[in-house]
């Protein structure tokens, strides 16, 4: 059974793809995955990695926080039982914390790319 956060992120990915007017194959190409793989991401059947989420942000022209907007608080069974996610609507401080976490992840990606 997919984790609720993966289903949410996948649904947001699908919404952004459709809003951008892209087919699954077009976005899949930008993310270096097949249309079938993208379908699994969009359904939450498979978790999308940070580097691909970053590429999706660039191609879809959305901020990383877009994918996490609208999340409620997950209980012990949510997000594999080890992550509590809070949306901007649940508090400004929580939204800032999510933004900082995502920016930290993006900085790590940029650092790793610079090393290559």
C-alpha positions in Angstrom: 0.0 0.0 0.0 1.4 3.4 -1.0 2.3 5.9 1.7 -0.2 8.8 1.9 2.5 11.4 1.2 3.6 9.6 -2.0 0.0 9.5 -3.2 -0.3 13.3 -2.5 3.0 14.2 -4.2 2.0 12.0 -7.2 -1.4 13.7 -7.5 0.2 17.1 -7.4 2.7 16.0 -10.0 -0.1 14.9 -12.3 -2.0 18.2 -11.7 1.1 20.2 -12.6 1.8 18.1 -15.7 -1.8 18.6 -16.9 -1.7 22.3 -16.2 1.5 22.6 -18.2 -0.1 20.8 -21.1 2.4 18.0 -21.1 1.8 14.3 -21.9 3.2 11.6 -19.7 5.7 10.8 -22.3 6.9 14.4 -22.6 7.4 14.8 -18.8 8.8 11.3 -18.6 11.5 12.3 -21.1 12.4 15.4 -19.1 12.7 13.2 -16.0 14.5 10.3 -17.9 11.8 7.8 -17.1 9.2 6.0 -19.2 5.6 7.0 -19.3 4.8 3.9 -17.3 7.2 4.9 -14.6 5.8 8.4 -14.5 2.3 6.8 -14.1 3.5 4.9 -11.1 4.9 8.2 -9.6 1.6 9.9 -10.3 -0.4 7.2 -8.6 1.9 7.1 -5.6 2.7 3.5 -6.4 6.4 4.4 -6.4 8.2 7.2 -4.6 9.7 9.9 -6.7 13.3 10.8 -5.7 14.5 14.2 -4.8 16.6 14.6 -8.0 13.6 13.8 -10.3 11.3 16.0 -8.2 13.8 18.8 -8.7 13.8 18.2 -12.5 10.0 18.2 -12.4 10.1 21.6 -10.7 12.2 23.0 -13.5 10.2 21.5 -16.3 6.8 22.3 -14.8 7.9 25.7 -13.5 6.7 25.2 -9.9 8.4 25.6 -6.6 9.3 22.4 -4.7 6.8 23.3 -2.0 4.0 23.0 -4.6 4.1 19.2 -4.3 3.6 19.4 -0.5 0.8 22.0 -0.4 -2.4 20.8 1.0 -0.9 18.1 3.2 -2.6 17.4 6.4 -0.8 16.0 9.4 -0.1 12.3 9.1 -0.5 10.0 12.0 1.8 7.1 12.9 0.9 5.1 9.8 1.4 8.0 7.4 4.6 8.6 5.4 6.0 5.3 6.6 5.4 6.2 10.2 8.4 8.4 10.5 7.5 11.8 9.0 5.0 14.4 10.1 4.2 16.8 7.3 2.3 20.0 7.9 0.9 22.3 5.2 1.2 26.1 5.0 -2.4 26.3 6.0 -1.7 24.7 9.3 0.8 27.4 10.3 3.2 29.8 8.8 6.2 28.5 10.9 5.6 24.9 9.7 5.5 26.1 6.1 8.8 27.9 6.5 10.3 24.7 8.0 9.2 22.7 5.0 10.6 25.3 2.6 13.9 25.2 4.5 14.1 21.5 4.4 13.4 21.4 0.7 16.0 24.1 0.0 18.5 22.1 2.0 17.8 19.0 -0.2 18.1 21.1 -3.3 21.4 22.6 -2.1 22.8 19.1 -1.6 21.7 18.2 -5.1 23.5 21.2 -6.5 26.6 20.5 -4.5 26.7 16.9 -5.7 26.3 18.0 -9.3 29.1 20.5 -9.0 31.4 17.7 -7.9 30.8 15.7 -11.0 
